[in-house]
């Protein structure tokens, strides 16, 4: 594509103290084009986007707007120039309504009074543009994650952006919502908007991008038209090694039953859920959003009020009413929401690592030396990468946060690990590491339950797949039965119901 780019970086570097995290990055955003910026967690994508949008200054190099050098002193100056960023983490005021969030700080007035009628009309228009049907008066706190993301996008559209920077916009969206988003992205392209798009889902990148720039360790390692690189090429450029064998070999079905669940009920969410889990096995749980898959497993682990006809672990009947009961029986839950429920983002790594297992590190006084040794082991075993050991966890990349959360859970020495969306929002290289860890954990005489919205993850990782629909088990699949078509049919109620079958 010819013509002057709308927004460019030229040889931009960024340092935090003595550590340089970006090394001479150059890229161009053009009107009517989607530039995909991809790379592993920690590769420098977020820093690059924040410099483009005015959230952070560059240490060296130039920013060009319509070919002229500019300096943004703040995000407000970036927005005034028509550069709007949609963050990976929601940037919404939870207590305010949808309408109030969209116009927060930019309220419309008629004289001294708020022009509520006009703001209501425009809010509905912006929501309609992204096919989001929530009511403008709904408090954001009551929305699902997918609806919150669509409100974020509607809010960005309200600012008439010339450049739209989208940081992992599909991380919490369903396939249908992603299609709606991509329709809107294509419409914005046709209107002449320049779009920067990041995603760890390389299939999405291949579908939506016109141009692909790959970062690795803070430097550009590939830059070219999207048609010139396939998904395997993207993955290899991102991690610097072959990732064609993303999923480890499956184990088979020879182990003894480790967990038996009969008639698990979670009021209003799941009913009569029954299944078995064997030593050495990874059991996948699939289903559409609202199918009750997460709620059922939270009930099993004592995180929700639940009842069951019978739960056996290692052949012994157990009662689980609270998370501590589950931990006592070697059953541990890895939350899907690492930022709100899994980690303390304003605390250092060692505090997060040992929080769930403090009894191992002393009584009234905590043995800090032992905690530091535990952190040493976790950093080595889980390949946690950070600039400093005392870094706030909120400053770690998403992939390193996820590996720290996994290390924290494993401090409890579980026999059975329930992992909910274990690779959401992380890069393909880190996914490969986590998949290998889960398989090794299962192979060592333990067992794993994986809940995932990613169809290929379920198919590639699980030895068996339990599919849920409207709070009940719709069926189970084994071996060659595990296909996308079979999972979708069960999830949509098109397959033969097997709710009485124990997996």
N, C-alpha and C positions, 0 to 999 in steps of 0.2 A: 504494500500500500504506500502510495506517495503522499507528499504534502508534509507540512510542518506538524510535528507531534503536538498534541494539546499540552501534555505534561511529560517532562523528561528528567531523568537523573543522569548526571555526567560525572563519572569517576568519583562516586560518593563513598566515603568511609565514615565509620562511626566507632568511637571508643567509649568505654565506660571505665574511667580510671586508666590503668595501664593496659587494659585488655581491649584489643581491637576486634569488634565483632562483625563489621562489614569492611570489605577490602576492595575499593575501587569499583563499585557497582554502577553499571550503565544500563538504562532501559528506557523505552519509549512507549507512551500511551497515546493512541491515535483515535480520532473521532470515528465512531461507528465500528469499533474493533474491541474484541475481548482479548486482553493479555492475561494468560494464566501464569501466575508466579508460584512455582512449586519447589519443594525441598523438604528434607527431613525436619522434624522438630529441632529447633536450635540452629537451623541453617541461616537465619537472618531475615526470614520473610516478614515477621511482625515488625521488626525494626525498620525495614525498608518501607513498609506501608505507613508506619507512623511518621517517618520523615516526609514522605510524599504528601500526607494530609496535614502536616503542621503540628503534630503532637510532640515531635522531638526534633531538635536541630541536628544537622549533619556536622560531623567534626571537620570534614574537608569535602571538597567537590562542589558541584553546582546543581541547583534545581532550576529548570527552565519551564516557563508557562508561555505557550504560544511563541516559543523561541527566545523569549526574553528572560534573563536571570531574575529570580525572585527569592525573597527570604520570608518564610512564614514564622511569625513570632509566637503563634498559638494556633490551636485547632479552629478558633473563631475566624482568624485571618484566612485559614485554608478554606473554610466553608464560604466565606465572603467571596473567595475567588472561584467558587463553584466546585470545590473538591469535598465530597462527603464520604465518610467511612462508616461501614456497617461492621461492628466489632464481633469477634468470635464469642465473647462474653456479652450477655445482654446489657445494654446501656439504657435501661428503663427504670423509672421510679415505680416500684411495686405497689405502693399505696395509692397511686393516682390512677385515674381512668385511662382508657385507650386514647380518648380525645385529648385529655390533658397532657399525656406523654407526647403526642404528635406535635402539639403546639407549645410545649414547655420552653419558656424563654423567648418565644416568638408569638405570644398571644395577640390575637386580632382585636381591635377596639373600634367602637363607635363613640367618638368623643371620649368621655371619661369612663365609659362602661365597656365591658367585654362584649364583643360581637359573637355571642354564643351561637346564634342561628347560622352564621356563615361558617364558623369553625365546625359545627356539626355537619353541615352540608359537605364541606371539603373533606372532613374525616371519612365520611361514607364513600366519597369519590376515590380517595387514596386506598382505602381498604378494598373497594371493588376492583381496583386496578391490579391487585395481587390476589384476587379471588378469596379474600379473607372475610368471613361472615360473622365475626364477633360484633357485639353491640358496642358503640362508642362509649357508653357509660359503664362498661364492665371494668372493674379494677384489674390491673395487670397481674396482680398476685393470684387471681383466680384463673388465669389462662394456662393452657398447656404450653410446653416448650415450643412446639411447632407454631402455635398461634402467636407466641411472643416474637418468634423470629419473623413472621410475616408482618407484625406490627412494626418491627425495626425497619423492615424494607419499606413499608408504607411511609414511615417517618422520613426516611432518606429521600424517597420520591417527592415528598412535600417540599424539599429544599431546592428543587429544580437543578439538580447536579449536572455539571458538564462532565465531571469525572466522578465515577462511583467506584469506591474501593471496597470490595466484599471479602471479608476475612472468614473463611469457612462457613458460608451462608447456609449450606445444606446439612450441616453436622447433625441437626436435630429434626430435619424434615423427613416426612415419608416420601415414598417414590412419587405419589400423586402430587404432593406439595412441591417436590423438586421440579416436576414437569411444569407446574404453574409458574414457578420462579423462572425457569428457563424461557418460557414463553414471554415473560415480562422482560427478561434480559435481551431477548431478540428484538422485542419492540423498542427498547431503549437504544439498542444498536442502530435500528432503522431511523431513529430520531436524531442520531449523531452523537450519542453519549459515548464517551470513552470509559471502558470498564476494566478494572483490574480484579481478577478472580483467583482466589486460592482455594484449594481443596486437596485432601489426601485421597480422594476417590478419583483415581486416574481415568476411569471410564467417563466420569463427568467432564474432566478436563478435555479428553478427546472429543466429547460431544459438543462442548460449548465454545472452546477456545479457537481464536484465529491465529494466535501467536503464543509460543511457549518459551518462558525463561526459567531455567533451573538454577537454583542456588545450592551450593554445598559448602559448608564451613565458612559462610559469609562471602563467598565469591561466586560470580556467574560462571557456570561450567557448560551451559548450553543456552543458545538463543537463536530461535528460528521459527519459521512458519509451522503451524500445528501439523500440517500434512507431512512434514519431514521427519517426524518422530512418533513411534507407536508407544503403547503403554509399557511394554518391556523396556524400550529405550529410555523412557522417562524414569522408570524405577531404577535402572542401572545408573543413569546420570545422577540421580538423587543420592544414592547411597555409595556409589563408587565400587559396587560389587554386583555379581549376578544374584537376582532375587526371583529367578524363575521358579525355584522350588520354595514357594512361599509357605506352604503347609507341610509339616512333618508327616511321615508315614503313619497311617492309622494302625491301631493296635489289634483290632479283632475283638472277639467276644468271649474269651475263655475264663475270665475272672469270676470268683464267687460274688454273690450279692453282698454289697456293702451297705446300701441304703434301700429300705423298702417303705414306700409311702402309700397308705390306703385311705381314701376318702377324705382328702384335705379340703377344708372349706375356709375361705376368707370372706366374711360377710360382704355382700354387694360386689365382690370382685372375682371370686373363683369358687367353683363348686365341684365336689367329688373328683378331685385330682388324684390319680393313682399312677405310680410308676416305680420302677426299680433302677438302681444304679450299681454297676459292678466295679470291682477292683480293676484298676488300670484303664478305665473307660472315660471317655469324654462324651457326655450326653448333651446334645444341643437342644435348646428350647426355642422354637420359632413361632411366629404368629404376628398378626397385624397389631398396630397400636390400639390398645383397648381390649386386647384378647385376654388379659389377666395374667400374662406370663411373669412379669416382674412382681406383681402383687402376690401371686401364689408362692413364689420363692421367698419373698419377704415374710410371708406368713409362716412358711416352713422354718425360717431362721429366727423367728421370734420378734421380727421388726414390725409386724402387724398382728392384730387380734385374729386368731385362727383356731380351728379345732380339727382333729383328725380321728378317724376310726382307729388307726394304729400307725405308729412310726417306729421302725426298727433301724438301728445302726449296729452293724456287726452282729446281727442276729438277736440283739437285746432290745426290748421295747423301751422307748424313751418318751419323756414328756418335755416339750419345749414351749415355754410361755414367754420367754424374754431372750434377748441376744446372748446374755451370759449363760443361759442353759444350753444354747446351741454350741457356744465355745467350749463348754465343759465336756460336750460329747464329740468334739473335734469337727464341728460343722461351722464354717466361716463364710461370711458374705462379703464380696467385693462390690461396692456400690457403683452404679452407673454415673453418679454425680460426684466426681472427685473434688470439685471446687466448693460445693456447699455441704456435702455430707461426708466426704472422705478425708479431707485435709484441712489443716488450719493454715491458711495462706499467708498470714502475717507472722508465722512462727518459723524458726529454722528447721532444717531437716531432721536433726536428732530428736527434737521434741515430737515431731509427727511420727517418726519411725517407732518410738517406744511407747507412745501414748496408750495403745490397746493392750500392752503387755508390761505395765509398770511393775507388777509384782516380781518380775524377773530381775529388777534393777534396784532392789532395796525395799525397805519398809518406810519408816518416817522420813528418812533421808534417801535421796536417789543417788546411786553410784554413777557419777558423771563419766568416770573413766570407762566403766563398763558400757555406758551408752555410746561413747566415742568408738569403742572397739566394735560394737554392733553396727554403727554407721559405716565403719571401714569395710566390714563384711558385706553390707548391703550395697555399697557403692561398687564393690568388686563383682559381686554375684549378679547384680541386676544392671550393671553398666550404667549407673546414674551419673550423668555428666553435669557439672556445675562449675562456675568460676571460683566460688569460695564455699567452704564447708558451712559457714554461718549465714549463707544467703537465705533470705526469706523465700519460702516455698512458692509464693505467688510470682516470683521472678524466674522460676524455672520454666522451661518449655513444657508444652502439654505432654509430650512423650516422657520426659523425665519426671514430671508430676505423677504420671500413671505408673511408672516403674517404682517410684517411691511408695505409692499407695499399695502396690502389690507386695513390696518388701515389708510394709507395715502389717499387712494382713498375714503374711507368712511368719511373722514373729510369733503369732499365736500357735504355730505348729499344727495346722489343721490336718485332719485325715480326709475331709471332703471340702472342696472349695466351690462355692457358687459364685461365678464371675458374671456380672451383669454388664453388658456392653464393654468388654475388657479392652477394646481397641478404638473406641469412639474418639474421633478428633486427633488421631496420631498418625504419623507417617508410616510408609510401607516398611521401612527398615526396622522401626521399633515394633511394628506388628509382627514381623518375622521373629524377632527376639521373644515376644510374649507368647506367640504360638508354640515356639520351641520349649519355652519354660513350662507351659501348661501340659504339653505332651510328656515332657520329662517327669513332671510332678505326678501325673497319672501313672506313668510306667514304673515309678518307684514304689508302687503298692498302694497308692492313693486313688482318688477319683475326682472328676471335675464335672460340674454342670455349667454350661455356657449359654447365657441368654443373649441373643444378638438380633439386631434389625438388618444386618448385612447378610443377604442370602448366600453369597459366595463364601462368606466366613463360616456359616453354619455347614454348608455342603463340604467345604474343604477341610474343616477341623473335626467335626463330630463323627463318632463311631455310629451313633444312632441319633435320630431326631424325633423329638416329641413336639407335635404341632398343636397349639391351642387356638380356640375360637370361642368368643363370648364367654370366657371364664371356665371352659371345660376342655378336656383333652379331645381333640378331633381325630387324632390318630398318631401312630408312630411309624417311622420309616427306618429301614436297616439296609446297609450295603448298597447294592445297585438301585434300590428303591429311592435313595436320597437324591432327588433331582429337583430343580427349580419348579418344574411343572407340578410335581407331586405335592410339594410343600404349599404352593399357591392354591391348588385345588382344595386341600384340606383346610387351609386358612380361610378360604372363601366359602366353605361349606359345600363344595362340589364333589368331594370324595366320599367314600363309604365311611360312616362314623364308626369309630372304634373306641368309644368312651369307656366301654367295659373291659377293654384289653389292658392288661398290666404290661408295661414295656419290658 
